[in-house]
């Protein structure tokens, strides 16, 4: 895969147990293989909290699709690092994000599971805390004391306080988060200052990704189906697994029948920028390698018969076929647990054509996904052993090394040991 969004160094190295960590690192066998991040990066709750601060609060996090905010008043409720947020389309058609917190006494503005009557019929929704949608008529009204906010976050009314000397509604708008859109996706950055700073925009985080996938009609696609997975593994284990195909031969027989290049030489030498060729006669991710769906207009000759993959740290994995896109949004819940929201996107015209729906791609992706989640859980379980200090990257896992660089540049140096090894 191709990875972007390097981030920047944040936070000093740990001040405790450094000598013991150094001794453990020195004791690791030396050889031609690069070591992975140490076990503590995947197991330590304190380190996990630092990652959430540096990666998920200061980075651009994939939150939802613009189609879920099709009309003014439509909103999506989501959670980032424990903060409950409302992403809403305003009366001026702008998409904004607010913390689900009343400025008066801190009550949540939305406290019940939102209505799903306005959701696309083809898109089963995630639980309320991770992507449920709803619609408000024109305002957000706090259920506690009826402070009422416009869709742009400004305070409209605070009952019986309007004539209070010095009371300024303009000082009491909702707490905001930065939003940006690309390819029909909505991203949130909780650190609004860094979002506005030089180098902090979403487009700068995307880097060359937007140009590499420019011929895919991402903005025009629609959610054909949503699946939510609960995976007992660290979020970085899932991203590292996505970033290499050394595992594809042993783990994904169905995938390798469609894309034999994934098992050749352990997945070495794959050119993700050009795309990975399917077997002769195949051109998409289904069990047959074909589909009744039309291929996207505007793709070049390679893209019509190849598969592309991209990663945007910290939480977006994007897989592109000639007729559909598969998108994964990772929501870390604990050091050893990650919610994965999987959306299959199709050209909207295919949703109305009998026999052209998402079923064949869904069947394929669910098999591949569950194979990945099972092996990622096995990795998490194994790393919890007292004997595990760190693993190794084989040469064909070069892109997985990027996770190591990203974490060290964005967060700092992880602890060598996890809780089970203290």
C-alpha positions as CSV (number, residue, x, y, z in Angstrom):
1,X,0.0,0.0,0.0
2,X,1.0,3.6,-0.2
3,X,0.9,5.6,3.0
4,X,0.9,9.3,3.7
5,X,0.3,11.7,6.6
6,X,3.5,11.6,8.5
7,X,2.5,13.9,11.3
8,X,5.1,15.5,13.5
9,X,6.9,14.6,16.7
10,X,4.9,15.1,19.8
11,X,5.7,14.5,23.4
12,X,9.0,13.6,25.2
13,X,10.3,10.1,25.6
14,X,9.2,8.2,28.7
15,X,11.1,9.2,31.8
16,X,10.7,5.9,33.7
17,X,12.3,2.5,33.1
18,X,14.5,3.8,30.2
19,X,17.5,1.8,31.4
20,X,15.5,-1.5,31.5
21,X,14.0,-0.8,28.1
22,X,17.5,-0.2,26.7
23,X,18.6,-3.5,28.2
24,X,15.7,-5.4,26.7
25,X,16.3,-3.8,23.3
26,X,19.9,-4.7,23.5
27,X,19.0,-8.3,24.3
28,X,17.0,-8.7,21.1
29,X,18.7,-10.9,18.4
30,X,20.5,-8.9,15.7
31,X,20.2,-9.8,12.1
32,X,19.0,-8.7,8.7
33,X,15.4,-8.1,9.7
34,X,14.2,-4.7,11.0
35,X,12.4,-4.9,14.4
36,X,8.8,-3.8,14.6
37,X,7.5,-1.4,17.2
38,X,8.0,-2.9,20.7
39,X,5.2,-4.7,22.5
40,X,4.3,-1.7,24.6
41,X,3.1,0.1,21.5
42,X,0.3,-2.4,21.2
43,X,-0.5,-3.2,24.8
44,X,0.3,-0.3,27.1
45,X,-2.9,1.8,28.1
46,X,-0.8,4.9,28.8
47,X,0.9,4.7,25.4
48,X,-2.5,4.2,23.8
49,X,-3.7,7.4,25.4
50,X,-0.7,9.2,23.9
51,X,-1.5,7.9,20.5
52,X,-5.1,9.0,20.7
53,X,-3.9,12.5,21.6
54,X,-1.2,12.8,18.9
55,X,-2.8,10.8,16.1
56,X,-6.5,11.0,16.5
57,X,-6.9,14.4,18.1
58,X,-4.3,16.2,16.0
59,X,-4.8,14.2,12.8
60,X,-7.5,14.2,10.2
61,X,-9.9,11.4,11.1
62,X,-12.3,9.9,8.5
63,X,-15.8,10.3,10.0
64,X,-18.6,9.7,7.4
65,X,-19.7,10.3,3.8
66,X,-21.2,13.6,2.6
67,X,-24.2,11.7,1.3
68,X,-25.2,11.1,5.0
69,X,-25.5,14.9,5.3
70,X,-27.5,15.4,2.1
71,X,-29.9,18.1,3.4
72,X,-29.7,20.9,5.9
73,X,-30.3,19.6,9.4
74,X,-29.0,16.1,8.6
75,X,-26.3,15.1,11.1
76,X,-24.1,12.2,11.9
77,X,-23.0,11.4,15.5
78,X,-19.6,10.0,16.0
79,X,-16.9,9.5,18.7
80,X,-13.2,10.4,18.6
81,X,-11.1,9.5,21.6
82,X,-14.1,9.6,23.9
83,X,-15.4,12.9,22.6
84,X,-19.0,12.7,21.3
85,X,-19.5,14.9,18.1
86,X,-22.2,16.0,15.8
87,X,-21.4,16.5,12.1
88,X,-24.2,18.5,10.5
89,X,-25.0,20.3,7.2
90,X,-26.1,23.8,7.9
91,X,-28.8,26.0,6.3
92,X,-26.0,27.5,4.2
93,X,-25.0,24.0,2.9
94,X,-21.8,24.0,4.9
95,X,-20.7,20.9,6.8
96,X,-19.5,21.6,10.4
97,X,-18.7,19.5,13.4
98,X,-19.5,20.3,17.0
99,X,-18.9,18.7,20.3
100,X,-22.2,17.2,21.6
101,X,-22.0,19.5,24.7
102,X,-24.2,22.3,25.8
103,X,-22.3,25.4,26.8
104,X,-24.6,25.9,29.9
105,X,-24.1,22.9,32.1
106,X,-22.5,20.4,29.8
107,X,-25.4,18.2,29.0
108,X,-25.3,16.3,25.7
109,X,-27.6,17.9,23.1
110,X,-28.5,14.6,21.6
111,X,-28.9,12.0,24.3
112,X,-31.1,9.3,22.6
113,X,-30.4,7.2,19.6
114,X,-31.1,9.5,16.6
115,X,-34.0,8.8,14.2
116,X,-32.9,6.8,11.2
117,X,-35.8,7.7,9.0
118,X,-33.7,9.9,6.7
119,X,-30.9,7.3,6.3
120,X,-30.3,5.7,2.8
121,X,-32.3,2.5,2.7
122,X,-29.3,0.7,1.3
123,X,-27.0,1.7,4.2
124,X,-27.5,-0.2,7.5
125,X,-26.1,2.2,10.1
126,X,-23.6,1.7,12.9
127,X,-24.5,2.0,16.6
128,X,-25.2,5.5,17.7
129,X,-21.8,6.2,19.1
130,X,-20.1,5.3,15.9
131,X,-21.8,6.8,12.9
132,X,-25.6,6.9,13.5
133,X,-27.4,9.6,11.6
134,X,-30.5,11.7,12.2
135,X,-32.2,15.0,11.3
136,X,-33.1,18.1,13.3
137,X,-35.7,20.6,12.0
138,X,-33.5,23.7,12.3
139,X,-31.8,23.8,15.6
140,X,-30.2,21.8,18.4
141,X,-32.1,22.2,21.6
142,X,-30.5,21.1,24.9
143,X,-32.9,18.7,26.7
144,X,-31.8,20.1,30.1
145,X,-32.6,23.8,30.1
146,X,-33.6,24.4,26.5
147,X,-30.6,26.4,25.4
148,X,-31.0,26.3,21.6
149,X,-28.3,26.4,19.0
150,X,-28.4,27.2,15.3
151,X,-27.0,24.7,12.8
152,X,-23.9,26.9,12.5
153,X,-23.3,26.3,16.2
154,X,-24.2,29.8,17.4
155,X,-26.5,30.2,20.4
156,X,-30.0,31.3,19.4
157,X,-31.8,31.4,22.8
158,X,-31.1,30.9,26.4
159,X,-34.4,31.1,28.2
160,X,-34.9,34.0,30.7
161,X,-31.3,35.2,30.2
162,X,-31.6,37.4,27.2
163,X,-31.9,40.6,29.3
164,X,-29.1,39.7,31.7
165,X,-26.6,42.5,31.7
166,X,-23.4,41.5,30.0
167,X,-24.9,38.3,28.6
168,X,-23.5,37.8,25.1
169,X,-24.9,35.0,23.0
170,X,-22.0,35.3,20.6
171,X,-19.6,34.1,23.4
172,X,-21.5,30.9,24.0
173,X,-21.6,29.0,20.7
174,X,-21.0,25.3,20.5
175,X,-17.4,24.0,20.8
176,X,-16.2,23.3,17.3
177,X,-14.0,20.8,15.5
178,X,-12.4,21.3,12.1
179,X,-14.0,19.7,9.1
180,X,-12.8,19.1,5.6
181,X,-14.1,17.0,2.7
182,X,-12.4,15.1,-0.2
183,X,-13.8,12.5,-2.5
184,X,-17.2,12.6,-0.8
185,X,-15.6,11.8,2.5
186,X,-15.9,14.0,5.6
187,X,-12.9,14.3,7.9
188,X,-12.7,15.8,11.4
189,X,-9.7,17.3,13.2
190,X,-10.3,18.0,16.9
191,X,-7.2,20.2,17.2
192,X,-8.6,23.3,15.4
193,X,-5.4,25.3,15.8
194,X,-3.3,22.8,14.0
195,X,-5.9,22.4,11.2
196,X,-5.6,26.2,10.5
197,X,-1.8,26.2,10.8
198,X,0.6,26.0,7.8
199,X,0.8,22.3,6.7
200,X,-2.2,21.3,8.7
201,X,-4.9,21.1,6.0
202,X,-6.5,17.8,4.9
203,X,-5.1,18.2,1.4
204,X,-1.6,18.5,2.7
205,X,-2.2,15.4,4.8
206,X,-3.5,13.5,1.7
207,X,-0.4,14.5,-0.3
208,X,-0.1,12.6,-3.6
209,X,-3.0,10.3,-2.8
210,X,-5.6,12.7,-4.3
211,X,-3.7,12.7,-7.6
212,X,-3.1,9.0,-7.7
213,X,-6.9,8.3,-7.5
214,X,-8.1,11.3,-9.4
215,X,-9.8,9.2,-12.2
216,X,-12.0,7.3,-9.7
217,X,-15.4,9.0,-9.2
218,X,-15.2,8.9,-5.4
219,X,-17.4,11.9,-4.9
220,X,-20.2,10.5,-7.0
221,X,-20.3,7.1,-5.3
222,X,-23.0,6.1,-2.8
223,X,-23.0,3.7,0.2
224,X,-24.4,0.4,-1.0
225,X,-23.8,-1.4,2.3
226,X,-22.2,-0.8,5.6
227,X,-20.8,-3.5,7.9
228,X,-19.5,-2.8,11.4
229,X,-16.8,-5.1,12.8
230,X,-15.6,-5.3,16.4
231,X,-12.0,-6.6,16.2
232,X,-10.0,-7.6,19.3
233,X,-6.7,-6.1,18.0
234,X,-4.8,-2.8,18.2
235,X,-5.6,-0.3,15.5
236,X,-1.9,-0.4,14.3
237,X,-2.0,-4.2,13.9
238,X,-4.9,-3.8,11.5
239,X,-3.1,-1.0,9.5
240,X,0.1,-3.0,9.3
241,X,-1.7,-6.0,8.1
242,X,-3.4,-3.9,5.4
243,X,0.0,-2.5,4.4
244,X,1.6,-5.8,3.3
245,X,0.8,-8.9,1.4
246,X,3.3,-11.3,2.8
247,X,0.3,-12.8,4.6
248,X,-1.9,-13.0,1.6
249,X,-0.9,-16.5,0.4
250,X,-1.4,-18.2,3.8
251,X,-4.5,-16.2,4.9
252,X,-6.4,-15.3,1.7
253,X,-6.8,-18.1,-0.8
254,X,-9.9,-16.6,-2.4
255,X,-8.1,-13.2,-2.8
256,X,-5.1,-14.9,-4.3
257,X,-7.2,-16.8,-6.9
258,X,-8.3,-13.4,-8.2
259,X,-5.0,-11.6,-7.7
260,X,-2.2,-14.2,-8.0
261,X,0.5,-11.5,-7.7
262,X,-0.3,-11.3,-4.0
263,X,1.2,-14.7,-3.3
264,X,4.1,-14.5,-5.7
265,X,7.4,-14.1,-3.9
266,X,5.5,-13.4,-0.7
267,X,3.9,-10.3,-2.2
268,X,7.3,-8.7,-2.9
269,X,7.7,-6.0,-5.5
270,X,4.1,-5.0,-5.8
271,X,3.6,-1.6,-7.5
272,X,0.7,-0.1,-5.7
273,X,0.9,3.2,-7.6
274,X,0.3,1.4,-10.9
275,X,-2.1,-1.0,-9.3
276,X,-2.0,-4.8,-8.9
277,X,-3.1,-6.9,-11.9
278,X,-5.8,-9.5,-11.5
279,X,-5.6,-12.9,-13.1
280,X,-6.4,-13.2,-16.8
281,X,-10.0,-12.3,-17.4
282,X,-10.6,-10.9,-13.9
283,X,-10.9,-7.2,-13.2
284,X,-12.7,-6.7,-9.8
285,X,-12.9,-8.0,-6.2
286,X,-15.6,-10.7,-6.4
287,X,-15.3,-14.5,-6.2
288,X,-15.4,-14.7,-10.0
289,X,-13.2,-11.7,-10.6
290,X,-16.0,-10.2,-12.8
291,X,-19.4,-8.5,-12.3
292,X,-22.5,-7.4,-14.1
293,X,-21.7,-3.8,-13.0
294,X,-20.2,-1.3,-15.4
295,X,-16.7,-0.2,-14.8
296,X,-16.2,3.4,-13.9
297,X,-15.9,5.8,-16.8
298,X,-12.6,7.7,-17.1
299,X,-10.2,5.0,-15.7
300,X,-7.0,4.5,-17.6
301,X,-6.2,1.1,-19.1
302,X,-4.3,-0.1,-16.0
303,X,-7.1,0.9,-13.6
304,X,-9.7,-1.0,-15.7
305,X,-8.0,-4.3,-14.9
306,X,-6.0,-3.6,-11.7
307,X,-6.6,-3.0,-8.0
308,X,-5.3,0.0,-6.1
309,X,-5.0,0.6,-2.3
310,X,-4.3,3.7,-0.3
311,X,-3.9,4.4,3.4
312,X,-4.3,7.8,5.2
313,X,-3.2,7.7,8.7
314,X,-4.5,7.5,11.3
315,X,-7.7,5.7,10.4
316,X,-8.6,5.4,6.6
317,X,-8.0,2.3,4.4
318,X,-9.2,2.6,0.8
319,X,-9.3,-0.2,-1.8
320,X,-10.3,0.6,-5.3
321,X,-11.7,-1.7,-8.0
322,X,-12.8,-0.8,-11.4
323,X,-16.5,-0.9,-10.4
324,X,-16.6,-0.2,-6.6
325,X,-14.6,1.2,-3.7
326,X,-14.2,-0.4,-0.3
327,X,-13.5,2.0,2.6
328,X,-12.5,1.2,6.2
329,X,-12.7,3.7,9.0
330,X,-10.9,2.5,12.2
331,X,-12.2,3.6,15.6
332,X,-9.8,2.6,18.4
333,X,-11.8,1.6,21.5
334,X,-8.9,0.3,23.7
335,X,-5.3,-0.9,23.2
336,X,-6.7,-4.3,22.2
337,X,-10.0,-3.4,20.5
338,X,-10.9,-1.6,17.3
339,X,-14.3,-0.9,15.7
340,X,-14.1,-1.0,11.9
341,X,-16.8,0.7,9.8
342,X,-16.7,-0.9,6.4
343,X,-18.5,0.9,3.5
344,X,-18.9,-0.6,0.1
345,X,-19.4,2.2,-2.4
346,X,-21.1,1.9,-5.9
347,X,-22.1,4.2,-8.7
348,X,-25.7,5.2,-7.8
349,X,-27.1,4.0,-11.1
350,X,-26.1,0.4,-10.2
351,X,-28.2,0.5,-7.1
352,X,-31.4,0.7,-9.2
353,X,-30.5,-2.0,-11.7
354,X,-31.6,-5.6,-10.9
355,X,-28.7,-7.9,-10.5
356,X,-26.2,-5.0,-10.3
357,X,-26.3,-4.5,-6.5
358,X,-23.4,-5.0,-4.1
359,X,-24.0,-8.7,-3.2
360,X,-21.1,-10.3,-5.2
361,X,-18.6,-7.8,-3.9
362,X,-20.0,-8.0,-0.3
363,X,-19.6,-11.8,-0.3
364,X,-16.0,-11.5,-1.4
365,X,-15.1,-8.7,1.0
366,X,-16.7,-10.2,4.0
367,X,-14.7,-13.4,3.6
368,X,-11.4,-11.5,3.1
369,X,-12.2,-9.1,6.0
370,X,-13.0,-11.8,8.5
371,X,-9.8,-13.6,7.5
372,X,-7.9,-10.4,8.2
373,X,-9.6,-9.7,11.5
374,X,-9.0,-13.3,12.7
375,X,-5.3,-13.2,12.0
376,X,-5.0,-9.7,13.5
377,X,-6.6,-11.0,16.7
378,X,-4.2,-13.9,16.8
379,X,-1.3,-11.3,16.5
380,X,-2.7,-9.3,19.4
381,X,-3.1,-12.4,21.5
382,X,0.5,-13.5,20.8
383,X,2.0,-10.1,21.5
384,X,0.4,-10.2,25.0
385,X,2.7,-13.1,25.9
386,X,5.4,-12.3,28.5
387,X,8.1,-13.6,26.0
388,X,7.2,-11.1,23.2
389,X,9.4,-8.0,23.2
390,X,9.1,-7.0,19.5
391,X,8.6,-8.7,16.1
392,X,10.4,-8.3,12.8
393,X,9.6,-7.0,9.3
394,X,10.5,-9.2,6.4
395,X,11.9,-7.3,3.3
396,X,8.5,-7.6,1.5
397,X,6.8,-5.8,4.4
398,X,8.5,-2.5,3.7
399,X,5.3,-0.5,3.8
400,X,4.5,-1.8,7.3
401,X,7.8,-0.1,8.3
402,X,6.0,3.1,7.6
403,X,3.8,2.6,10.7
404,X,7.0,2.4,12.8
405,X,8.2,5.7,11.3
406,X,4.8,7.4,11.6
407,X,4.4,6.5,15.3
408,X,7.9,7.6,16.2
409,X,7.5,10.9,14.3
410,X,4.0,11.6,15.5
411,X,4.0,10.3,19.1
412,X,7.6,9.5,20.1
413,X,9.4,6.4,21.2
414,X,7.0,3.7,22.6
415,X,7.7,1.7,25.8
416,X,9.5,-1.6,25.2
417,X,7.2,-3.7,27.4
418,X,3.5,-4.1,27.7
419,X,1.6,-4.5,31.0
420,X,1.8,-8.3,30.9
421,X,5.6,-8.0,30.9
422,X,6.1,-5.6,33.8
